[in-house]
Amino acid sequence: MVDLRSDTLTMPDYPMLETILTARLGDDGRTDAKGRGEDPTINRLEDMAAALVGKEAAILMPTGTFGNTIAVMTHCHAGQTVLVDEEQHMLLTEKFAFEQDLGRLTPVCYHQDSRHMPDPDELDKLLTESGASLICLENSHNFSGGYCIDLPTMAAIRKVADRHGVPIHMDGARLFHAAAHLHTTVKQVCQHVDTVMFCVSKGLGAPVGSLLCGTEAFCAKARANRKLFGGVMRQAGVVAAPAIYALEHNVERLTEDIENAQYVHQQLSGKLHKVRLQEEVQTNILMLNLTDAGILADEFCKRAKERGLLIRPIRNQYRVRLVFYKGITRKDAEEAAAILLALDSEL
């Protein structure tokens, strides 16, 4: 079975798991005057993450959802307005910050332009009209098909934010894939945002965890909020050690994921009769559009499973997502393409 449901399916290899056995541990919930915990492995990971993205500090979070939620609730107060992409993961799936019984923030939605990026002019207009307190970006963008915001557009958005005096938070769950596509470093991608969250449990292949990064002052406040939300994990050096290994060993190989996704796109381009492809693959995600295929996503995925391919509907009953990750080989990609061609020919 070729399983392309999500890059959260990555499994830690033995050398990564071995790091847990030798990790120095302490109680991350018992903090010093600067708010740092007593687990030296967590502290090492946080320092490494902050340096990678070019920020002053970082905090280990149990999940990306937790990290994004803490970030937004630290930037904002209940009742304030936030600019979010209309298909942003934080708005549609994570939800907490915008639930009226919970985070009580009001979303104002912007749209992607023809390049699948935010339009700085639209952001400028919406900030003027709404008085929003925060801009939220997602790079790469999950529900669009893994498209990335390039550095010139990031710089233009930064100028808009500065003009209105609002900060920018970036959901960088797949930040390292975005940097690989843009042929740059994660530090360069993050230079125009105030805070960023990235996951180590997706393409980077660690079992658990995400990092929220920003200034020392922001992270001190966010660390206090993490405790209020129940996010202190005590001897979580057992989580941090595999994350360190991932950052040291699994970044360069992310291009393999992109190449496999692009390979399937190339094999399908011009050969499908009913199923439509996104026009370009930039990272490790490929979207299929079934609007004109005469079949709903659930049934399409069921038929794919019968042939040996696990994929899943995403967002609605006319879209299906394939995600490539560590452990998916070129042979797997070849099999996936062949199955999709066969399914399309039967529609």
C-alpha positions in Angstrom: 0.0 0.0 0.0 1.3 3.4 -1.0 0.2 5.8 1.7 0.1 9.5 0.6 -2.5 10.7 3.1 -0.2 13.1 4.9 3.5 13.8 5.8 2.5 13.3 9.4 2.9 9.6 8.6 6.7 9.8 8.7 8.3 7.3 11.0 11.4 7.8 13.1 14.3 5.7 12.0 16.6 3.8 14.5 19.3 6.5 14.8 16.7 9.1 15.6 15.1 6.9 18.3 18.5 6.2 19.8 18.9 9.9 20.6 16.2 9.5 23.2 18.3 7.0 25.2 21.2 9.4 25.7 19.2 12.7 26.0 19.9 14.8 29.1 16.6 15.5 30.8 15.1 17.9 33.3 11.8 19.5 34.3 10.9 22.0 31.6 8.1 23.3 33.8 10.5 24.6 36.4 11.8 27.8 35.0 14.6 30.3 35.8 14.4 34.1 35.9 14.4 34.2 32.1 11.6 31.6 31.9 13.8 28.8 30.6 13.1 25.3 31.9 15.5 22.8 33.4 15.6 20.3 30.5 18.9 20.9 28.7 17.9 19.0 25.6 14.8 21.2 25.1 16.9 24.3 25.7 19.3 23.1 23.0 16.5 22.5 20.5 14.9 25.9 21.2 18.3 27.7 20.7 18.9 25.8 17.5 15.4 26.6 16.2 15.7 30.3 17.0 19.1 30.5 15.2 17.8 28.7 12.1 14.9 31.1 11.6 16.8 34.2 12.7 14.8 35.0 15.8 15.8 35.7 19.4 14.0 32.8 21.1 11.9 29.7 20.5 9.5 27.5 22.5 8.9 23.8 22.1 5.1 23.2 21.5 3.4 19.8 21.5 1.7 20.4 18.1 1.5 22.9 15.3 -2.1 23.7 16.2 -1.0 24.5 19.8 1.9 26.7 18.5 -0.2 28.7 16.2 -3.0 29.1 18.8 -0.5 30.4 21.4 1.1 32.7 18.9 -2.2 34.3 17.8 -3.5 34.5 21.4 -0.3 36.1 22.5 -0.3 38.7 19.7 -4.0 39.6 20.2 -6.7 40.1 22.8 -10.2 38.5 22.6 -12.4 40.6 20.4 -9.7 41.9 18.1 -9.7 41.3 14.3 -7.1 39.2 12.4 -6.3 39.0 8.7 -6.3 35.3 7.5 -6.3 33.6 4.2 -9.8 32.3 3.3 -8.3 28.8 3.2 -5.8 29.1 5.9 -5.3 25.9 8.0 -5.4 28.0 11.2 -8.9 29.3 10.3 -10.5 26.2 8.8 -9.0 23.3 10.8 -7.3 24.6 13.9 -10.2 27.1 14.6 -9.6 27.7 18.4 -8.6 31.4 18.1 -11.7 32.2 16.0 -14.3 30.2 17.9 -16.7 32.7 19.6 -16.9 30.5 22.7 -13.1 30.2 22.9 -10.5 32.5 21.4 -13.1 35.1 20.3 -11.0 36.7 17.6 -12.8 37.9 14.4 -11.3 36.7 11.1 -11.2 39.0 8.1 -10.3 36.9 5.0 -8.0 37.8 2.2 -7.6 35.8 -1.0 -4.7 34.4 -3.1 -3.8 36.0 -6.3 -3.2 34.3 -9.6 0.2 33.2 -8.3 -1.3 31.6 -5.2 0.1 34.3 -3.0 -1.5 37.0 -0.8 -2.0 40.3 -2.6 -0.2 43.1 -0.6 -2.6 45.7 -2.0 -5.6 43.7 -0.7 -4.0 43.3 2.7 -3.4 47.1 2.8 -7.1 47.7 1.9 -8.4 45.2 4.5 -6.1 46.6 7.2 -7.5 50.1 6.5 -11.1 48.9 6.6 -10.9 46.5 9.5 -8.2 47.9 11.8 -7.0 44.3 12.2 -4.3 43.7 14.9 -2.4 40.9 13.1 -1.6 39.4 9.7 -1.4 35.6 9.5 0.4 34.0 6.6 0.9 30.3 5.7 4.0 29.3 3.9 3.8 26.8 2.3 0.0 26.8 1.9 -1.6 23.4 2.6 -5.0 23.7 1.1 -3.9 25.4 -2.1 -1.6 22.5 -2.9 1.7 23.5 -1.2 2.2 26.8 -3.0 4.8 29.2 -1.5 5.0 32.9 -0.9 8.2 34.2 -2.5 10.6 36.6 -0.9 9.7 39.7 -2.8 6.0 39.2 -1.8 7.0 38.6 1.8 9.0 41.9 1.7 6.0 43.7 0.2 3.7 42.4 2.9 6.2 43.5 5.6 6.0 47.0 4.3 2.2 47.0 4.4 2.3 45.6 8.0 4.8 48.3 9.1 2.7 51.0 7.5 -0.2 49.9 9.7 1.8 49.1 12.7 0.7 45.4 12.9 2.8 42.3 13.4 2.9 39.2 11.1 2.7 35.6 12.3 3.5 32.8 9.8 2.2 29.3 10.0 5.4 27.6 8.7 4.2 24.0 9.4 6.1 23.0 6.1 8.5 25.9 6.2 11.5 23.8 5.3 9.8 22.5 2.1 9.0 26.1 1.2 12.6 27.2 1.6 13.7 24.2 -0.5 11.4 25.3 -3.3 12.5 28.9 -3.1 16.2 27.9 -3.1 16.9 29.8 0.0 17.2 29.4 3.8 14.4 29.3 6.4 16.1 32.4 7.9 15.5 34.3 4.7 11.9 33.2 4.5 11.3 34.3 8.1 13.1 37.6 8.0 9.9 39.5 7.2 7.7 38.1 9.9 7.6 38.7 13.6 6.8 35.2 14.7 6.8 31.8 13.0 5.7 28.3 13.9 7.3 25.3 12.2 6.7 21.5 12.7 9.3 18.9 13.1 6.7 16.1 12.9 5.9 16.5 9.2 8.5 16.4 6.5 11.4 16.6 8.9 10.4 13.2 10.2 10.4 13.6 14.0 7.7 11.9 16.0 6.3 14.9 17.9 6.6 18.6 18.2 6.6 22.1 16.8 8.6 25.3 17.5 7.2 28.8 18.0 9.9 31.4 17.4 10.0 35.2 18.0 11.6 37.9 20.2 12.6 37.1 23.7 9.8 39.4 25.0 7.2 37.7 22.9 8.4 34.2 23.8 8.3 35.0 27.5 4.7 36.0 27.2 3.9 33.0 24.9 5.6 30.6 27.4 3.3 31.9 30.2 0.3 31.3 27.9 1.6 27.9 27.0 1.4 27.0 30.7 -2.1 28.4 31.0 -3.2 26.2 28.0 -1.6 23.1 29.6 1.3 22.8 27.2 4.2 22.3 29.6 5.6 18.8 29.0 8.1 18.2 31.8 10.9 15.9 30.7 10.2 16.5 27.0 13.8 16.1 26.1 12.6 12.8 24.8 10.7 14.8 22.3 13.4 17.4 21.7 16.2 14.9 21.0 14.6 13.4 17.9 13.7 16.9 16.8 17.4 18.0 17.0 18.3 14.9 15.0 15.7 15.8 12.4 17.1 19.4 12.0 20.6 18.0 11.8 20.0 15.2 9.3 16.7 15.5 7.5 16.6 19.0 6.0 18.6 18.3 2.8 16.5 15.3 1.8 13.3 17.4 1.6 14.1 17.9 -2.1 13.3 14.2 -2.6 9.7 14.8 -1.6 9.4 17.7 -4.0 10.9 15.7 -6.8 8.6 12.8 -6.2 5.5 15.0 -6.2 6.7 16.7 -9.4 7.3 13.3 -10.9 3.7 12.2 -10.4 2.5 15.6 -11.7 4.6 15.1 -14.8 3.3 11.5 -15.3 -0.3 12.7 -15.1 0.0 16.0 -17.1 -1.8 15.7 -20.4 -2.9 12.2 -19.8 -5.9 12.6 -17.5 -9.4 12.9 -19.1 -11.7 13.7 -16.2 -9.5 14.4 -13.2 -7.8 17.9 -13.1 -4.4 18.7 -11.7 -3.1 21.8 -10.0 -1.1 23.7 -12.6 2.3 23.5 -10.8 3.8 21.5 -8.0 6.1 23.6 -5.8 6.6 21.5 -2.7 5.5 18.0 -1.4 1.7 18.4 -2.0 -0.3 17.6 -5.1 -4.1 18.3 -5.4 -6.6 16.6 -7.6 -9.8 18.3 -8.7 -12.8 16.0 -9.3 -15.4 18.7 -10.2 -15.8 17.4 -13.8 -14.9 13.7 -13.0 -18.5 12.5 -12.2 -17.3 11.0 -8.9 -17.0 12.3 -5.3 -13.8 12.4 -3.4 -14.8 9.7 -0.9 -15.6 7.2 -3.7 -12.5 8.1 -5.6 -10.3 7.5 -2.6 -12.1 4.2 -1.9 -11.3 3.0 -5.4 -7.7 4.1 -5.1 -7.4 2.1 -1.8 -8.7 -1.0 -3.6 -5.8 -0.6 -6.0 -3.2 0.0 -3.3 -3.1 3.8 -2.9 -4.2 5.6 0.2 -5.2 9.2 -0.4 -7.8 11.4 1.2 -10.4 14.1 0.5 -9.4 17.6 1.5 -11.7 20.6 2.2 -14.7 19.3 0.1 -16.0 16.4 -1.9 -14.3 17.5 -5.1 -10.7 17.7 -4.0 -8.2 15.0 -3.1 -4.7 15.6 -1.7 -1.5 13.6 -2.1 1.4 14.3 0.2 5.0 13.0 -0.3 7.4 12.5 2.6 10.4 10.6 4.0 9.8 6.9 3.3 8.0 7.4 0.0 10.3 6.2 -2.8 10.4 6.9 -6.5 8.9 3.5 -7.0 6.0 4.4 -4.8 5.5 7.6 -6.9 5.5 5.5 -10.0 2.8 3.2 -8.6 0.7 6.1 -7.4 0.8 7.7 -10.9 -0.1 4.4 -12.6 -3.1 3.9 -10.2 -4.4 7.4 -10.8 -4.1 7.0 -14.6 -6.0 3.8 -14.4 -8.8 5.3 -12.2 -9.2 8.2 -14.5 -9.5 6.0 -17.5 -12.5 4.2 -15.9 -14.4 7.4 -15.2 
